[in-house]
Amino acid sequence: MLYSIILWIIWLLFICFLIFILILKNKIDQLENKIETIFQSKNNLIPALFEVTKKDLVKHDHIFHELLKLKKMDFSEHSFYTNIHQTIHTQQKIHKEMDFIFRACHKHKKLIKDYKFYYVKELLFSRLSQLWESIELYKIIIKKYNKLITIKNSTLIWLLFPIQKKEEI
């Protein structure tokens, strides 16, 4: 009798542990989708930035050439399945180019005073703030998830359930 109760308790713990892992995996998938959505909303502001700065920047097309090329690359990556790490790598390149463009824009006093430029800049920074919060949460959840997968894989019984670790950012 005691033996069967212990087995039922172990089985119940096993099921709870497995459900918790699956809930974390679902949360990770949701965060990945949220991060990609924020990236896309940020990238959708690039044409607005292009148009707002068009009349004031010298060699405007030359300054935006690399950024527009990266935006095209980002668009083609979303046509096919890509993982979050590839997306983040492309987004880092886009962020560096946007940083370059903002440094070029801040050299023009007329452009800095333009309310349209200021509005686009504030929208971009708000997206970056949301993005930073989501990525930090993603990192925390990934660490917990990978620890649980390591615990799961340390026993033979758990190896029957093939749940893979996720790469950390």
N, C-alpha and C positions, 0 to 999 in steps of 0.2 A: 504494500500500500504506500509506504513512504517513498519507495523507489519510483513508483508511477507519478506521485505528486512532484517529486524532484524533476522528473523528465518533462512533465507538463510545464513546470516553471521555466526550465531551460528552453523549451520550445517556445513559450510565450516571449521570453527575453530575446530569443533569436528573431522571432517575427517582428517585435518592436524595433530591434536594431536595424533590421532590413528595411522596415518602413521609414525609419528616420533617415537612412542613407538615401532612399528613393526621394524623400521629401527634399533633402539637401540638393540632390541632383536636379530636381525640378526647379528649385530656387536658382541654381546656377544657370540653367537654361533660360529662365526668365530674365536674369540679370544680363546675360549675354545679349538677348534680344533688346533689352532696354539700352544697353551701351551702344549697340549698333544703331538703334533708332536715334539716340542723341548725336552720334557721329553724323548720321545722315541729315539731321536737322541743322547741325552746325555747317555741314558742307553745302546745304541748300542756301546758305547766306552768302556764299562766295560770289554768285552772280550779282547780288545786291552790292557787295563791296566793290566789285568790278565797275559797276555802273556809277556808283557814288563818287569814286575816285577818278573816273575817266577824264573829266575836264581839267583837273588840277595837277595830275602827275605827268612829269616829262617821261617819255619812253614807256608809256602806260602798258602797251602790249608786251613789251620786253620784260617788264617787271612781273606781269601776271602769267607769262608763258609757262613757266615750270609749274605753278599752282594749277593752272587749267589742265596741264598734262597729267598731273597727279589726280585731279578730280575725275578725269576720264578713266584713269587706271582704276580708281576706286569704284567707279560705276561698272566697269567690266568685271571686277572681282565679285560684285554682288549679283552678276548674272549667273554665276556658278556658285556652288557651295564652297565657302571659305571658312576657316576656323577663326576664332576670335584673335589669335596671335598674329595671323597674317593681316587681319583688319587693323589691329593696333599698330603694326609696323608701318602700314601705309598711312595711317592717320598721324603717326609721329612725323613722317615726312611732310604731310600737308600742314601740320602745326608749325614746323620750322619755316616753311615758306610763308605762312600767314604772319609769323613773327617778323620775318624780313620785310613783308609788305607794310606792316604797321610801323616798323622803324622808318621806312621810307616815307610813309604818310605823315609821321610826326615831324618831319623836317619842313613841311609846308604849313605855315601858320594859317592860311586861308582855309585849308582842309580841316584842320583841327577845330576851327570855329563852326564848321558846317554841321548843323543839327542832324542831317541825314547820316553823315559819317559817324557821328557820335552815337546815334541810335543803333546803327549796324554793329558798331564796336561793342556797345553794351549788350546787345543780343548775343553776340559771339561769346562774350565773357560769362554771361549767365549760363550758356550751354556748357562752357568749360567747367564751371562750378558744379553743375549737375553731373557732368561726366566724371569729375574727380571723386565726388561722393560715391557714385555707383562703382567705380573701379576699386576704391578702398573697401567697400562692402564686399565686392567680388573676391578680392584677395583674402579677406578674413574667412569667407565661407569656403573658398577653395582649400585653405589650410585645414580647416576642420574636416572637410570632406575627405581629403587625402589621408589624414590621421585615422579616420574611421575605416577607410579602405585598407590601410596598413594593418589595423587590428583585425579586420575581417580576413585578410589574406594570411594571417599568422596561424590559423587553424585549418585543418584539412576539410572539415565540414563546410566551411565558408567558401572554399575554393570551388564548390559546385555552383556558386552564383557568380557568374562572370561580370562583375562591375569593375570598370577600369578607373584608374586615377586620372585626374585632370591635370594638365600642365599649369603651373603657376605663372603669373605675369611677373 
